[in-house]
Amino acid sequence: MPMKRTQLESKVLDYIERYSLILPEEIIVVGVSGGADSVCLLHILAKHGKKLGAKLHVAHLNHLLRGAESEADAKYVSSLASSLGIPVTIDKQNVAAYRIERNCSTEEAAREVRYTFFGRVAKEIGATNVEFRFGFDGYIWEDVDGPGATSVTSDGAGDLEVGFKWRLWEEAGWTPQTAVIAGTTLPTGAAALSSERFDPSVRVACAHTLSETLGLGYNVAANWSTQEDAVGDRDTKASVAYTVVLGVALTDELGTFVEFFGEAPTGRGKPANSIDGGFTYALADNLQIDVLGGVGLSEAADDWFVGAGLVWRLPE
């Protein structure tokens, strides 16, 4: 049965979802002072944490500025977190002494001390902006035109890929959500389909939220790929790749997309540009299936292709 939301809960959750502030399986440090605003936020995140797919950790810093009241706030936050079943870190820092040392205002001193504390807690509990990634080209069937009217058909498992995604910053206004994705292939595929080398890639990926149901993603990458030439020698060549994708959320689980992508060699050779479209379906918060089909737009691209994939985000 769907969980009822208050108007305030809806506003907070819609904002989180619209700007992708919380990703599945992320560890979120929730700073709770004991005041009404932070306590309200904690209650909303705790109530809807399962749907958001986030793991919460409460952090409270006693600034030692209000004597017994500060101690009471720390005890209240600790008790509240325990009642919600959320782990909590409580610490204290002499903000008055820090203000004198830094020769700044009390507000500035408190802010600097508090942010340092939040950063330390995030590091200690493993909250991070780095996401490790594992990929698999899956089962591949291809038919390549040869000299004259001949063709060569190959099928089998493709290579594995390992890497990481480092989120640089979240979306804010016209500034897109931005991340760096780097990795390398592992030569594990069938002989006719594997590069038989470690081929690295580096990609800068950006995303914009255009509306509650419409998103735009784009990226540019430097790729190195190894292929066999006409005489059987393997050569690794560099290329520059791009992708632009427009996604539409049809329901909470079902989405559709259209994507333009291409790759241009840095040396001799022609660019390969293609277009595809397809559907995504979320089976769970951390499990999604994709199906797609597309055609080539230039001579060097594949004439046509179809595919299906599975995206599984492992729990931390």
N, C-alpha and C positions, 0 to 999 in steps of 0.2 A: 504494500500500500504506500503511495507516495507520501513523503513527509511534508506536512504543511509548513509554509513559510510566512513569517510576518513581512510587512512591507520593508522594514529595515533589513531583514535577512535577505530578501530578494535583491535589494540594491547592492548589498555587499557582495553577494555571491555572483550576481551578474557582472559586476566590475571585475572580480577575480577571473571569471571565465572569459570575459571579453578581451582582457589584456594578458591572458595566460600567465598570471602571477604565480600560480601553483601548478606544478606538473605532477603527474602520478608518481607515487613512491618518493617524492621529495621530503626531506626532513626540514621542517619549518620551525625556526626559533621565534616564539611569540613573546615579545617584551611586554610584561604586565606590571604596571606600577601599583595597581590596587585601586586606581581611579575608575570612574564609571566607563570611560571610553575604552580603555584596554580590557577591562573585565567583560564588557559587552562583546568586543571582538573575539575574545577567547571563547565565550559561550557559543557564538555563531560557528567558529571554526571547529569546536569540539562536537557540536550537534551535527554538522554536515561534513566532518572530516572524512568519513568513509566514502561519500560520493566524490569528494575532491581527490581522494587517493593519497592524502598527505599524512605524514607522521609528525605530530606536534611535540614540541619541547618548550616548556615555559621557562623564561629567564627573568629574574628580578634582582635589581641592584639597590641596596640600601645606601643612600648618599650621606647618611649620618648628619643630616642638616636639621632634623626636627625631633631629635631625641626619642622619647617614648612613642611618638606617632609613627616615626620611621620603622621602629621595631614592630609595631602593631601591623603596619602595612606588609612587612616581610612575612609575618606569621600568617596573615590572612591569605596572601598569595600562595604560600606553601600549602595551606589547608585546602584552598580552592582547587589547586592543581591536583592534589591527592584525591579529592572527592570526584574529580572528572576522570581519574585514571591516567593522568598525563605526567610524565617525568618532569622534574623541575630542578633548576639550579638557582640557589640563593647565595648572594655574596654581598659584601659591603666594601665601600671605598670612602676615604676621607676627602670629600670634594672640597671642603674649605681649605685644607692644606694644599691640595693640588692647585686651587685658584691662586694662592699666594705664590706658589712655585712658578706658575706660568704667567703671573701678572695679567689675569684676564677676568672677565665677569663671572659671577657664580653660574649663570645660565650656560655660558660657553664651556666652563670647566665641567659642569655636570654632563653636558652633551658629549664632550670628548671622552670622558671617563666611561660613560654609558655605552658609547659605540665601540670602544675598545673591549669592554666586557662582553658585548654581544658577539663580537668577532671571535673572542677566545672561546666562548661557549659553542659557537658554530663549529669551530675547528675541533674541539674536544669530542663532540657528539657525532662528527662525520658529516655535517651539513656542508654541501659543496656545490659549486657551479660546474663541476666536471662530470660528464656522463660517459661511461665506457660503452663501446658499441661493438657488436659482433654481427657480421653479415654473411650471407651465403647466396651465391648466384643461382642455386637451385638446379633443377634438371633443365638442360638446354637441348633444343633441337634446332638445327640450322641447315639451310640449303644454300650453298654459295656457288654462283655462276663461275664456270671455268672457261678455258679456251674453247672457241667455237660454240657448239651446242651442248657441251658437257657441263656437269655440275657435280659438286662434292657435298655429300650429306654427312653430318656429324651429329652425334647425340651423346649425352652423358651428364655427369655432375660437373658443375662449374667450380671455380675457386672459392675459398673462404676469404673473409676480410675482417680485420680487427682494427680498432681505432678508438678515438674519443671525440666527444663534443664538449667544447668549452664555451659556456654562455657568457658573453662579455657584458651585455646589459639588456634590460627589458625595454619594451616599447613605451615611449612617452611622447605624446603629440605626433609630430612628423618624424621623430626618430624611431627607426624600426627596431624590433627585437633582433639582436645580432649575436651570432655565434661563429666560432671557428671549428670546422670538422676536419680532422686529419686521420689518416690511416694507411694501411698497406694491404695488398692482397697476399694470400698465402697459397703457394702452388700445390693445391691439394686435389684439383679437378682431374677429369679424364684427360688423357694425353692429347687428344685432338682439340680440346677446349681450354686447357690450362695455359697460362702464360709461361709456366715453369720458372718464374722469377718472382721476386717481391716487388710489386709495382705500387709505389706510393702515390698519394693524392692529398691536396690541401684545398679546402673549400671555405669561403666566407658566405654564410647563409643569413638572409634577412627576411623578416616577416612583418606585415602590416595587417591590422584588424580594420577592415573597411566598414563593417556593420556587425550586428549580432550574429549574422549567418554567413557573412562573406569575408574571406581572407585572401591576402595576396602574399605569395612567397617568391623570392628570387635569390639567385646565388651565382657566383663565379668561382671557377676552380682551376687549379693547375694539376693536370694528370700526367702520369707516366705509364705507358702501356707497352707490353712486349708482344710482338707478333712474328709469325714465321713468314719469310719472304719466299719468292718463287723457287729458290735453289735450296730451301730448307734451313737457312740460317735464321737465328732469332735476333731481333733488333729492338731495343727499347727506345721509344720516341716520346717526346713531350708534346702536350697539347693544352689548349685553353678551352674550357667548357663553360656553358651557361645553362641556366634553367629559369623559367618563369612559369609559375603555376597559380591558377585561380581556383580556390576551393569554396564549395557551398555546402553548408550544413542543412540537410533536408529534414532530419529529426535529430534527437539527442544521440542516436547511434549511427544513423546512415548519412553519408556524405558523398558528394560527387566532385569531380575536378576535371579541368582541362589544362594541359601542360605543353609548353613549347620548350624544346631543349636542343642543344647542338654542341658540336665539338670541332675545333679548328686546329690542325697541326701547326707547330711553330716552324717547321721546315717545309719541305715540299709536300704537296698534297692538297686535296680539296676539302672544304668544310662539310660536315654531315649534319644537317638540320632535320628535325622531326617534330611531329605533333602527336599527342595521345590524349586519351580521356578514359575515365573509369569511375569506379565506385569504391568507397571504403565503408567497412561496417565494424563497429566496436562490439566485440563479443563480451568484453569486460573492461574494467578501468585500465588494465595493462595488456590487453590482447586485441589485436585488430587484423582483419583480413582485407586485402586489396585485390581488385581485378581490373585489368586495363587492356586497351588495344590501341594501336596507332599506325601511322604510315610515315614514310620518309618524304621530305620536302626538297631534297637535293640529291644529286646523282650519287654521292658517296654514302648516303644513308641507306639503311635497310629498306626494302620495298614495303614491307609490312611486318608487324609483330604483335603478339598477344602475350599476356603474362598474368600471373597471380602470385600473391605474396602473403606472408604472415609476419606481423610485427608483434614481438613479445617483449615487454619491458620487465626485466627481472627485478624482484624486490631487493632492497638493499640489505 
